[in-house]
Amino acid sequence: MSHVSEAAEAMAAVAHTITDDQLANKTPCTEYDVRALVNHLLFWGPSLAGAGRKESVPQPATSESDVDLAAGDWRGRLLALLDDITSSWAPPSAWAGETSMGTPQTLPAPVMGDMIIGELAVHGWDLAVATGQRLELPAELLAHLHDTMFAGVEQGRDMGMYGPQVAVPADATTLDRILGLTGRDPSWA
């Protein structure tokens, strides 16, 4: 099983139990409540899947806030999107060469793939803690994610993807170290 599929499955497990009355809950990702974070995932998800197929995917909405969670089954749409991301990154060809998220700027496919793993894992945690759940990620995925995030954290911060690092104890779990790197407080409640 790939790290993309592991991160997607973990997020899907969380999504299965989110109730509509939890959509207004705040998340550790300060700019988003649960609804806005699901909007974010639904808006950018097709581009994440398209990057694995090396194809540009037009966005169905003009902005994240235009995604309508009331239009149909948001949970079903999110789960289908996670499946699409997983299948698009499954072939070895997805990890070769350059790719993009529908913009002229390209990145090496392994870098983009690792960014997607981070997006799914960290936002999966955001959704989990915002709705009183735990995110279960395999130790091997967490070790890989820590190494790739640590290597690119300053670039991510410069791009506005991460906030200032949050200090964690020396004996913190790998997940807590990853969250601290992204600017999240692992003890957020």
Backbone as a printed PyTorch tensor [residue, N CA C, xyz], in Angstrom:
tensor([[[  0.8480,  -1.1840,   0.0000],
         [  0.0000,   0.0000,   0.0000],
         [  0.8900,   1.2440,   0.0000]],

        [[  0.5280,   2.2050,  -0.8020],
         [  1.3280,   3.4240,  -0.8980],
         [  0.9950,   4.3880,   0.2380]],

        [[  1.9010,   5.3230,   0.4440],
         [  1.6570,   6.3390,   1.4710],
         [  0.4630,   7.2250,   1.1060]],

        [[  0.2600,   7.4740,  -0.1870],
         [ -0.9060,   8.2680,  -0.5890],
         [ -2.1770,   7.5400,  -0.1720]],

        [[ -2.2520,   6.2450,  -0.4640],
         [ -3.4740,   5.5090,  -0.1290],
         [ -3.6510,   5.3870,   1.3760]],

        [[ -2.5580,   5.2460,   2.1180],
         [ -2.6720,   5.1770,   3.5810],
         [ -3.2100,   6.4820,   4.1560]],

        [[ -2.6830,   7.6100,   3.6690],
         [ -3.1530,   8.9100,   4.1610],
         [ -4.6010,   9.1460,   3.7460]],

        [[ -4.9500,   8.7590,   2.5140],
         [ -6.3260,   8.9280,   2.0440],
         [ -7.2920,   8.0480,   2.8370]],

        [[ -6.9000,   6.8140,   3.1260],
         [ -7.7590,   5.9240,   3.9100],
         [ -7.9680,   6.4540,   5.3220]],

        [[ -6.9220,   7.0270,   5.9080],
         [ -7.0520,   7.5920,   7.2570],
         [ -8.0240,   8.7680,   7.2460]],

        [[ -7.9110,   9.6390,   6.2330],
         [ -8.8410,  10.7610,   6.1410],
         [-10.2570,  10.2550,   5.8900]],

        [[-10.4110,   9.2460,   5.0500],
         [-11.7340,   8.6960,   4.7610],
         [-12.3820,   8.1370,   6.0200]],

        [[-11.5940,   7.4790,   6.8630],
         [-12.1380,   6.9360,   8.1120],
         [-12.6950,   8.0530,   8.9870]],

        [[-12.0170,   9.1850,   9.0030],
         [-12.4950,  10.3410,   9.7610],
         [-13.7640,  10.9000,   9.1110]],

        [[-13.7330,  11.0640,   7.7910],
         [-14.8750,  11.6490,   7.0800],
         [-16.1520,  10.8350,   7.2700]],

        [[-16.0130,   9.5240,   7.3740],
         [-17.1830,   8.6580,   7.5450],
         [-17.9950,   9.0090,   8.7920]],

        [[-17.3460,   9.5420,   9.8180],
         [-18.0610,   9.7710,  11.0740],
         [-18.3410,  11.2360,  11.3750]],

        [[-17.9500,  12.1480,  10.4760],
         [-18.2810,  13.5630,  10.6750],
         [-19.7760,  13.7360,  10.4380]],

        [[-20.4300,  14.4010,  11.3640],
         [-21.8620,  14.6580,  11.2090],
         [-22.0710,  16.0810,  10.6910]],

        [[-23.2040,  16.3020,  10.0590],
         [-23.4860,  17.6310,   9.5070],
         [-23.4610,  18.7160,  10.5800]],

        [[-23.8510,  18.3750,  11.8080],
         [-23.8340,  19.4000,  12.8570],
         [-22.4170,  19.7310,  13.3160]],

        [[-21.4080,  18.9910,  12.8620],
         [-20.0120,  19.2960,  13.1970],
         [-19.3420,  20.1690,  12.1420]],

        [[-20.0270,  20.4770,  11.0540],
         [-19.4170,  21.2570,   9.9760],
         [-19.0240,  22.6670,  10.4170]],

        [[-19.6490,  23.1970,  11.4510],
         [-19.3080,  24.5330,  11.9460],
         [-18.1960,  24.5050,  12.9990]],

        [[-17.7270,  23.3170,  13.3860],
         [-16.6520,  23.2160,  14.3940],
         [-15.3830,  23.8840,  13.8850]],

        [[-14.6770,  24.5570,  14.7850],
         [-13.3790,  25.1310,  14.4580],
         [-12.3760,  23.9980,  14.2560]],

        [[-11.3300,  24.2770,  13.4680],
         [-10.2400,  23.3130,  13.2720],
         [ -8.9240,  23.9680,  13.6970]],

        [[ -7.8710,  23.1750,  13.8790],
         [ -6.5660,  23.7480,  14.1950],
         [ -5.9870,  24.5640,  13.0390]],

        [[ -6.4990,  24.3500,  11.8460],
         [ -6.0920,  25.1270,  10.6850],
         [ -6.9170,  26.4160,  10.7600]],

        [[ -6.3510,  27.4580,  11.3470],
         [ -7.1020,  28.6150,  11.8300],
         [ -7.9960,  29.2850,  10.7980]],

        [[ -7.6730,  29.1730,   9.5170],
         [ -8.5220,  29.8380,   8.5230],
         [ -9.7570,  29.0310,   8.1530]],

        [[ -9.8770,  27.8180,   8.6800],
         [-10.9730,  26.9390,   8.2840],
         [-11.7520,  26.3780,   9.4670]],

        [[-13.0800,  26.3660,   9.3450],
         [-13.8710,  25.4750,  10.1950],
         [-13.9910,  24.1660,   9.4050]],

        [[-14.6970,  23.1730,   9.9250],
         [-14.7830,  21.8860,   9.2450],
         [-15.3680,  22.0630,   7.8470]],

        [[-16.4420,  22.8440,   7.7210],
         [-17.0740,  23.0770,   6.4120],
         [-16.0690,  23.6700,   5.4270]],

        [[-15.3610,  24.7000,   5.8380],
         [-14.4070,  25.3550,   4.9440],
         [-13.2520,  24.4260,   4.5890]],

        [[-12.8400,  23.5740,   5.5250],
         [-11.7620,  22.6360,   5.2260],
         [-12.2400,  21.5730,   4.2300]],

        [[-13.4630,  21.0930,   4.3870],
         [-14.0160,  20.1670,   3.3940],
         [-14.1210,  20.8770,   2.0410]],

        [[-14.5650,  22.1410,   2.0330],
         [-14.5900,  22.9280,   0.7870],
         [-13.2100,  22.9670,   0.1500]],

        [[-12.1850,  23.2350,   0.9580],
         [-10.7940,  23.2940,   0.4890],
         [-10.4030,  21.9760,  -0.1740]],

        [[-10.7230,  20.8740,   0.4780],
         [-10.3690,  19.5540,  -0.0630],
         [-11.1290,  19.2560,  -1.3530]],

        [[-12.4200,  19.5990,  -1.3890],
         [-13.2120,  19.3690,  -2.5960],
         [-12.7620,  20.2680,  -3.7500]],

        [[-12.3130,  21.4630,  -3.4310],
         [-11.8700,  22.4050,  -4.4630],
         [-10.5420,  21.9630,  -5.0750]],

        [[ -9.5520,  21.6320,  -4.2250],
         [ -8.2130,  21.3050,  -4.7050],
         [ -8.0230,  19.8360,  -5.0370]],

        [[ -8.8670,  18.9580,  -4.5070],
         [ -8.7050,  17.5220,  -4.7200],
         [ -8.5990,  17.0900,  -6.1740]],

        [[ -9.4460,  17.5990,  -7.0700],
         [ -9.3060,  17.1920,  -8.4730],
         [ -7.9270,  17.5300,  -9.0580]],

        [[ -7.3460,  18.6420,  -8.6330],
         [ -6.0020,  18.9940,  -9.1010],
         [ -4.9510,  18.0520,  -8.5320]],

        [[ -5.1510,  17.6050,  -7.2790],
         [ -4.2170,  16.6450,  -6.6790],
         [ -4.2590,  15.3300,  -7.4450]],

        [[ -5.4550,  14.8990,  -7.8080],
         [ -5.5970,  13.6730,  -8.6030],
         [ -5.0310,  13.8810, -10.0010]],

        [[ -5.3310,  15.0150, -10.6100],
         [ -4.8190,  15.3040, -11.9470],
         [ -3.3050,  15.3200, -11.9940]],

        [[ -2.6640,  15.7860, -10.9340],
         [ -1.1980,  15.8140, -10.8870],
         [ -0.6230,  14.4050, -10.9950]],

        [[ -1.2900,  13.4260, -10.3980],
         [ -0.8240,  12.0440, -10.5060],
         [ -0.9440,  11.5020, -11.9180]],

        [[ -1.9470,  11.9820, -12.6490],
         [ -2.1470,  11.5530, -14.0410],
         [ -1.4130,  12.4610, -15.0290]],

        [[ -0.7700,  13.5120, -14.5100],
         [ -0.0610,  14.4980, -15.3310],
         [ -1.0330,  15.2200, -16.2720]],

        [[ -2.2180,  15.5450, -15.7490],
         [ -3.1880,  16.2690, -16.5570],
         [ -3.7300,  17.4540, -15.7690]],

        [[ -4.0510,  18.4980, -16.5020],
         [ -4.6210,  19.6880, -15.8880],
         [ -6.1280,  19.4770, -15.7230]],

        [[ -6.6230,  19.7610, -14.5400],
         [ -8.0410,  19.5760, -14.2480],
         [ -8.6550,  20.9440, -13.9660]],

        [[ -9.6420,  21.3560, -14.7480],
         [-10.2710,  22.6510, -14.4820],
         [-11.0470,  22.6200, -13.1700]],

        [[-10.9840,  23.7110, -12.4470],
         [-11.7060,  23.8110, -11.1830],
         [-13.1790,  24.0730, -11.4700]],

        [[-14.0830,  23.3670, -10.7940],
         [-15.5090,  23.5570, -11.0370],
         [-16.0680,  24.8360, -10.4180]],

        [[-15.3660,  25.4240,  -9.4930],
         [-15.8350,  26.6310,  -8.8170],
         [-14.7730,  27.7130,  -8.9760]],

        [[-15.1580,  28.9500,  -8.7400],
         [-14.2050,  30.0390,  -8.8860],
         [-13.3460,  30.2360,  -7.6440]],

        [[-13.8120,  29.7620,  -6.5000],
         [-13.0200,  29.8280,  -5.2740],
         [-13.4810,  28.7220,  -4.3360]],

        [[-12.6630,  28.4540,  -3.3340],
         [-13.0030,  27.4150,  -2.3630],
         [-14.3640,  27.6640,  -1.7270]],

        [[-14.6580,  28.9140,  -1.4170],
         [-15.9120,  29.2210,  -0.7220],
         [-17.1360,  29.0070,  -1.6060]],

        [[-16.9310,  28.8600,  -2.9380],
         [-18.0580,  28.6250,  -3.8360],
         [-18.4740,  27.1610,  -3.9060]],

        [[-17.6950,  26.2590,  -3.3060],
         [-18.0710,  24.8480,  -3.2920],
         [-19.2650,  24.7180,  -2.3560]],

        [[-20.3230,  24.1170,  -2.8480],
         [-21.5770,  24.0460,  -2.1000],
         [-21.7320,  22.6820,  -1.4440]],

        [[-21.5380,  22.6370,  -0.1310],
         [-21.6870,  21.3760,   0.5790],
         [-23.1320,  20.9240,   0.6280]],

        [[-24.0510,  21.8300,   0.4520],
         [-25.4610,  21.4470,   0.4780],
         [-25.8730,  20.7740,  -0.8290]],

        [[-25.0790,  20.9680,  -1.8850],
         [-25.4070,  20.3850,  -3.1950],
         [-24.9570,  18.9360,  -3.2250]],

        [[-25.8370,  18.0500,  -2.8370],
         [-25.5020,  16.6310,  -2.8750],
         [-24.8090,  16.1660,  -1.6070]],

        [[-24.2640,  15.0160,  -1.7120],
         [-23.6440,  14.3290,  -0.5840],
         [-22.1750,  14.7220,  -0.4740]],

        [[-21.8400,  15.6980,   0.4050],
         [-20.4570,  16.1420,   0.5200],
         [-19.5500,  14.9900,   0.9440]],

        [[-20.0260,  14.1270,   1.8180],
         [-19.1930,  13.0210,   2.2850],
         [-18.8820,  12.0630,   1.1270]],

        [[-19.9070,  11.7220,   0.3570],
         [-19.6940,  10.8490,  -0.7940],
         [-18.7500,  11.4620,  -1.8100]],

        [[-18.9000,  12.7800,  -2.0230],
         [-17.9940,  13.4730,  -2.9520],
         [-16.5610,  13.4510,  -2.4430]],

        [[-16.3760,  13.6660,  -1.1380],
         [-15.0330,  13.6500,  -0.5680],
         [-14.4250,  12.2500,  -0.6460]],

        [[-15.2020,  11.2370,  -0.3170],
         [-14.6880,   9.8670,  -0.3630],
         [-14.3320,   9.4600,  -1.7910]],

        [[-15.1650,   9.8370,  -2.7640],
         [-14.8620,   9.5370,  -4.1650],
         [-13.5940,  10.2590,  -4.6080]],

        [[-13.4250,  11.4740,  -4.1460],
         [-12.2350,  12.2480,  -4.4790],
         [-10.9810,  11.6040,  -3.8860]],

        [[-11.0700,  11.1370,  -2.6470],
         [ -9.9250,  10.4540,  -2.0310],
         [ -9.5690,   9.1870,  -2.8080]],

        [[-10.5780,   8.4640,  -3.2710],
         [-10.3230,   7.2860,  -4.1140],
         [ -9.6340,   7.6870,  -5.4170]],

        [[-10.0690,   8.7950,  -6.0150],
         [ -9.4750,   9.2560,  -7.2640],
         [ -8.0170,   9.6670,  -7.0600]],

        [[ -7.7410,  10.3650,  -5.9700],
         [ -6.3560,  10.7510,  -5.6720],
         [ -5.4990,   9.5000,  -5.5010]],

        [[ -6.0040,   8.5250,  -4.7630],
         [ -5.2640,   7.2870,  -4.5360],
         [ -4.9820,   6.5730,  -5.8550]],

        [[ -5.9810,   6.4140,  -6.7020],
         [ -5.7730,   5.6700,  -7.9460],
         [ -4.8680,   6.4300,  -8.9120]],

        [[ -4.9350,   7.7500,  -8.9050],
         [ -4.0980,   8.5200,  -9.8300],
         [ -2.6210,   8.4640,  -9.4500]],

        [[ -2.3220,   8.2680,  -8.1630],
         [ -0.9320,   8.1960,  -7.7100],
         [ -0.4420,   6.7610,  -7.5430]],

        [[ -1.2710,   5.7700,  -7.8930],
         [ -0.8840,   4.3650,  -7.7340],
         [  0.1610,   3.8930,  -8.7520]],

        [[  0.0820,   4.2620, -10.0320],
         [  1.0660,   3.7490, -10.9860],
         [  2.4490,   4.3730, -10.7710]],

        [[  3.5070,   3.6190, -11.0060],
         [  4.8590,   4.1810, -10.8890],
         [  5.0640,   5.4120, -11.7770]],

        [[  4.3530,   5.4890, -12.9030],
         [  4.5100,   6.6360, -13.8050],
         [  4.0890,   7.9500, -13.1430]],

        [[  3.2140,   7.8720, -12.1500],
         [  2.7880,   9.0910, -11.4510],
         [  3.9590,   9.7580, -10.7380]],

        [[  4.9230,   8.9520, -10.3320],
         [  6.0510,   9.4270,  -9.5360],
         [  7.2680,   9.7750, -10.3810]],

        [[  7.1350,   9.7260, -11.7070],
         [  8.2510,  10.0060, -12.6110],
         [  8.0690,  11.3720, -13.2530]],

        [[  9.1600,  12.0190, -13.5430],
         [  9.1290,  13.2800, -14.2720],
         [  8.6250,  14.4440, -13.4490]],

        [[  8.0030,  15.3710, -14.1340],
         [  7.4770,  16.5960, -13.5260],
         [  5.9590,  16.5710, -13.6020]],

        [[  5.3240,  17.3210, -12.7170],
         [  3.8690,  17.4590, -12.7620],
         [  3.4840,  18.7810, -12.1170]],

        [[  2.2160,  19.1080, -12.2300],
         [  1.7270,  20.3490, -11.6280],
         [  0.2970,  20.1300, -11.1540]],

        [[ -0.2240,  21.1330, -10.4820],
         [ -1.6210,  21.1000, -10.0340],
         [ -2.4550,  22.0090, -10.9310]],

        [[ -2.2270,  21.9090, -12.2350],
         [ -3.0000,  22.6880, -13.1920],
         [ -2.4640,  24.0850, -13.4240]],

        [[ -1.2710,  24.3570, -12.9370],
         [ -0.6520,  25.6610, -13.1470],
         [  0.5710,  25.4870, -14.0410]],

        [[  1.0870,  26.5800, -14.5930],
         [  2.2950,  26.4510, -15.4270],
         [  3.5190,  25.9780, -14.6350]],

        [[  3.5410,  26.2370, -13.3300],
         [  4.6890,  25.8400, -12.5080],
         [  4.6540,  24.3320, -12.2630]],

        [[  5.7680,  23.6700, -12.5760],
         [  5.8670,  22.2310, -12.3360],
         [  6.8580,  21.9530, -11.2190]],

        [[  6.7020,  20.7840, -10.6320],
         [  7.6180,  20.2890,  -9.6160],
         [  7.9460,  18.8450,  -9.9540]],

        [[  9.0670,  18.3370,  -9.4530],
         [  9.3060,  16.9020,  -9.6240],
         [  8.1310,  16.1280,  -9.0240]],

        [[  7.6690,  15.1130,  -9.7410],
         [  6.5030,  14.3450,  -9.2940],
         [  6.6680,  13.7880,  -7.8750]],

        [[  7.8520,  13.2900,  -7.4780],
         [  7.9640,  12.8100,  -6.0970],
         [  7.7570,  13.9130,  -5.0500]],

        [[  8.1850,  15.1290,  -5.3720],
         [  7.9780,  16.2520,  -4.4530],
         [  6.4790,  16.5480,  -4.3480]],

        [[  5.7930,  16.5820,  -5.4960],
         [  4.3570,  16.8450,  -5.4950],
         [  3.6230,  15.7300,  -4.7500]],

        [[  3.9950,  14.4880,  -5.0000],
         [  3.3600,  13.3640,  -4.3130],
         [  3.5170,  13.4520,  -2.8080]],

        [[  4.7110,  13.8170,  -2.3640],
         [  4.9360,  13.9600,  -0.9220],
         [  4.1430,  15.1260,  -0.3370]],

        [[  3.9770,  16.1960,  -1.1250],
         [  3.1440,  17.3120,  -0.6600],
         [  1.7020,  16.8420,  -0.4770]],

        [[  1.2360,  15.9910,  -1.3780],
         [ -0.1360,  15.4900,  -1.3030],
         [ -0.3000,  14.5790,  -0.0900]],

        [[  0.6850,  13.7470,   0.1730],
         [  0.6520,  12.9010,   1.3780],
         [  0.5190,  13.7960,   2.6080]],

        [[  1.3210,  14.8530,   2.6650],
         [  1.2540,  15.7900,   3.7880],
         [ -0.0880,  16.4790,   3.8890]],

        [[ -0.6290,  16.8880,   2.7500],
         [ -1.9390,  17.5530,   2.7270],
         [ -3.0110,  16.6380,   3.3070]],

        [[ -3.0180,  15.3920,   2.8710],
         [ -4.0300,  14.4480,   3.3480],
         [ -3.8440,  14.1120,   4.8300]],

        [[ -2.6020,  13.8970,   5.2340],
         [ -2.3540,  13.5120,   6.6230],
         [ -2.6400,  14.6610,   7.5850]],

        [[ -2.1240,  15.8370,   7.2920],
         [ -2.2840,  16.9620,   8.2140],
         [ -3.7330,  17.4490,   8.2370]],

        [[ -4.3560,  17.5780,   7.0670],
         [ -5.7640,  17.9880,   7.0760],
         [ -6.6610,  16.8740,   7.6200]],

        [[ -6.2460,  15.6340,   7.4700],
         [ -6.9770,  14.5350,   8.1110],
         [ -6.9530,  14.6880,   9.6180]],

        [[ -5.7970,  15.0700,  10.1560],
         [ -5.6790,  15.3210,  11.5950],
         [ -6.5400,  16.5170,  11.9910]],

        [[ -6.5050,  17.5790,  11.1770],
         [ -7.3360,  18.7580,  11.4610],
         [ -8.7970,  18.3570,  11.6140]],

        [[ -9.2910,  17.5760,  10.6440],
         [-10.6940,  17.1450,  10.6930],
         [-10.9540,  16.2330,  11.8830]],

        [[-10.0100,  15.3630,  12.1740],
         [-10.1900,  14.4110,  13.2790],
         [-10.3240,  15.1430,  14.6120]],

        [[ -9.3690,  16.0020,  14.9260],
         [ -9.4220,  16.6440,  16.2460],
         [-10.5780,  17.6340,  16.3380]],

        [[-10.9700,  18.2210,  15.2100],
         [-12.1000,  19.1570,  15.2260],
         [-13.4190,  18.4450,  15.4930]],

        [[-13.4560,  17.1380,  15.2670],
         [-14.6970,  16.3840,  15.4320],
         [-14.5700,  15.2910,  16.4910]],

        [[-13.5650,  15.4320,  17.3730],
         [-13.4150,  14.5160,  18.4990],
         [-12.9580,  13.1150,  18.1320]],

        [[-12.1650,  13.0020,  17.0840],
         [-11.6780,  11.6980,  16.6390],
         [-10.1540,  11.6330,  16.7260]],

        [[ -9.6400,  10.4430,  16.4660],
         [ -8.1920,  10.2320,  16.3530],
         [ -7.8790,   9.8440,  14.9180]],

        [[ -6.7880,  10.3650,  14.4010],
         [ -6.3190,   9.9800,  13.0730],
         [ -5.2850,   8.8790,  13.2460]],

        [[ -5.4980,   7.7580,  12.5950],
         [ -4.5840,   6.6190,  12.6820],
         [ -3.7310,   6.5450,  11.4200]],

        [[ -2.4300,   6.7890,  11.5690],
         [ -1.5020,   6.7130,  10.4550],
         [ -0.3940,   5.7230,  10.7870]],

        [[  0.0270,   4.8780,   9.8330],
         [  1.0960,   3.9140,  10.0840],
         [  2.4290,   4.6020,  10.3960]],

        [[  3.2340,   3.9640,  11.2220],
         [  4.5280,   4.5210,  11.6380],
         [  5.4410,   4.7860,  10.4460]],

        [[  5.4360,   3.9050,   9.4550],
         [  6.3000,   4.0890,   8.2810],
         [  5.8930,   5.3350,   7.4940]],

        [[  4.6030,   5.5610,   7.3650],
         [  4.1260,   6.7660,   6.6850],
         [  4.5500,   8.0080,   7.4710]],

        [[  4.3940,   7.9700,   8.7780],
         [  4.7660,   9.1280,   9.5980],
         [  6.2650,   9.4140,   9.4940]],

        [[  7.0950,   8.3750,   9.5000],
         [  8.5430,   8.5810,   9.3760],
         [  8.8750,   9.2170,   8.0240]],

        [[  8.2760,   8.7150,   6.9630],
         [  8.4930,   9.2730,   5.6260],
         [  8.0260,  10.7310,   5.5770]],

        [[  6.8450,  10.9760,   6.0890],
         [  6.2790,  12.3180,   6.0680],
         [  7.1380,  13.2940,   6.8760]],

        [[  7.6150,  12.8710,   8.0330],
         [  8.4810,  13.7410,   8.8380],
         [  9.7260,  14.1230,   8.0540]],

        [[ 10.3600,  13.1310,   7.4280],
         [ 11.5940,  13.4130,   6.6870],
         [ 11.3440,  14.3530,   5.5220]],

        [[ 10.2700,  14.1340,   4.7700],
         [ 10.0170,  14.9910,   3.6080],
         [  9.5590,  16.3800,   4.0370]],

        [[  8.7710,  16.4610,   5.0980],
         [  8.3340,  17.7830,   5.5750],
         [  9.5070,  18.5600,   6.1600]],

        [[ 10.3420,  17.8840,   6.9170],
         [ 11.4880,  18.5500,   7.5270],
         [ 12.3840,  19.1450,   6.4420]],

        [[ 12.5590,  18.3930,   5.3460],
         [ 13.4200,  18.8600,   4.2610],
         [ 12.8390,  20.0860,   3.5570]],

        [[ 11.5140,  20.2090,   3.4910],
         [ 10.9140,  21.2980,   2.7360],
         [ 10.1110,  22.2900,   3.5480]],

        [[ 10.2810,  22.2520,   4.8790],
         [  9.4120,  23.0740,   5.7230],
         [  9.6220,  24.5730,   5.5020]],

        [[ 10.8490,  24.9930,   5.3050],
         [ 11.0900,  26.4320,   5.1240],
         [ 10.4910,  26.9170,   3.8090]],

        [[ 10.6090,  26.1110,   2.7490],
         [  9.9910,  26.4670,   1.4790],
         [  8.4720,  26.5250,   1.6460]],

        [[  7.9070,  25.5680,   2.3610],
         [  6.4710,  25.5570,   2.6220],
         [  6.0300,  26.7690,   3.4150]],

        [[  6.8490,  27.1770,   4.3770],
         [  6.5290,  28.3650,   5.1670],
         [  6.5740,  29.6140,   4.2810]],

        [[  7.5970,  29.6830,   3.4050],
         [  7.7110,  30.8220,   2.4910],
         [  6.5100,  30.9050,   1.5460]],

        [[  5.9370,  29.7420,   1.1960],
         [  4.7840,  29.6980,   0.2930],
         [  3.4710,  29.9200,   1.0390]],

        [[  3.5250,  30.0680,   2.3560],
         [  2.3250,  30.2980,   3.1490],
         [  1.5640,  29.0330,   3.4950]],

        [[  2.1660,  27.8690,   3.2440],
         [  1.4980,  26.5990,   3.5450],
         [  1.5360,  26.2650,   5.0350]],

        [[  2.5700,  26.7270,   5.7300],
         [  2.7440,  26.4090,   7.1430],
         [  2.9050,  27.6830,   7.9420]],

        [[  2.4420,  27.6270,   9.1930],
         [  2.6500,  28.7260,  10.1110],
         [  3.9930,  28.5800,  10.8080]],

        [[  4.2990,  29.4880,  11.7220],
         [  5.5390,  29.3760,  12.4880],
         [  5.5640,  28.0560,  13.2610]],

        [[  6.7450,  27.4660,  13.3600],
         [  6.8860,  26.1800,  14.0320],
         [  6.4270,  26.2750,  15.4850]],

        [[  5.7130,  25.2520,  15.9250],
         [  5.2870,  25.1340,  17.3140],
         [  6.2370,  24.1640,  18.0010]],

        [[  6.8310,  24.5970,  19.1070],
         [  7.7650,  23.7330,  19.8360],
         [  7.0050,  22.5570,  20.4520]],

        [[  7.6090,  21.3770,  20.3460],
         [  7.0510,  20.1750,  20.9570],
         [  8.1230,  19.5610,  21.8440]],

        [[  7.7400,  18.7760,  22.8380],
         [  8.7290,  18.1550,  23.7160],
         [  9.6880,  17.2470,  22.9430]],

        [[ 10.8650,  17.0580,  23.4780],
         [ 11.8790,  16.2180,  22.8350],
         [ 11.3860,  14.7900,  22.6210]],

        [[ 10.5250,  14.3180,  23.4930],
         [ 10.0280,  12.9460,  23.3740],
         [  8.6660,  12.8780,  22.6550]],

        [[  8.3230,  13.9200,  21.9070],
         [  7.0310,  13.9580,  21.2020],
         [  6.9540,  12.8480,  20.1620]],

        [[  5.7400,  12.4170,  19.8750],
         [  5.5260,  11.4140,  18.8310],
         [  5.9060,  12.0020,  17.4680]],

        [[  6.0930,  11.1430,  16.5030],
         [  6.4120,  11.6090,  15.1510],
         [  5.2890,  12.4880,  14.6120]],

        [[  4.0430,  12.0870,  14.8400],
         [  2.9220,  12.9180,  14.3820],
         [  2.9710,  14.2910,  15.0370]],

        [[  3.2260,  14.3540,  16.3260],
         [  3.2940,  15.6550,  16.9990],
         [  4.4380,  16.5030,  16.4530]],

        [[  5.5790,  15.8870,  16.1090],
         [  6.6930,  16.6460,  15.5160],
         [  6.2910,  17.1960,  14.1420]],

        [[  5.5630,  16.3850,  13.3580],
         [  5.0860,  16.8500,  12.0490],
         [  4.1350,  18.0310,  12.2310]],

        [[  3.1990,  17.8860,  13.1470],
         [  2.2340,  18.9650,  13.3880],
         [  2.9370,  20.2390,  13.8290]],

        [[  3.9220,  20.1200,  14.7240],
         [  4.6900,  21.2850,  15.1540],
         [  5.4020,  21.9540,  13.9900]],

        [[  5.9640,  21.1390,  13.0740],
         [  6.6320,  21.6970,  11.9000],
         [  5.6740,  22.5190,  11.0480]],

        [[  4.4160,  22.0770,  10.9570],
         [  3.4450,  22.7780,  10.1130],
         [  2.8290,  23.9880,  10.8080]],

        [[  3.2110,  24.2240,  12.0590],
         [  2.6650,  25.3660,  12.7920],
         [  1.4240,  25.0380,  13.5890]],

        [[  1.1510,  23.7470,  13.7700],
         [ -0.0240,  23.3440,  14.5560],
         [  0.4060,  22.9060,  15.9500]],

        [[ -0.4590,  23.1880,  16.8900],
         [ -0.2400,  22.7550,  18.2670],
         [ -0.8330,  21.3650,  18.4200]],

        [[  0.0030,  20.3290,  18.6400],
         [ -0.5260,  18.9620,  18.7600],
         [ -1.5240,  18.7740,  19.8900]],

        [[ -1.5270,  19.6790,  20.8760],
         [ -2.4750,  19.5460,  21.9840],
         [ -3.7290,  20.3880,  21.7770]],

        [[ -3.9400,  20.8710,  20.5350],
         [ -5.0990,  21.7050,  20.2190],
         [ -6.3810,  20.9820,  20.5840]],

        [[ -7.2950,  21.7140,  21.1870],
         [ -8.6120,  21.1430,  21.5230],
         [ -9.6540,  22.2300,  21.4180]]])
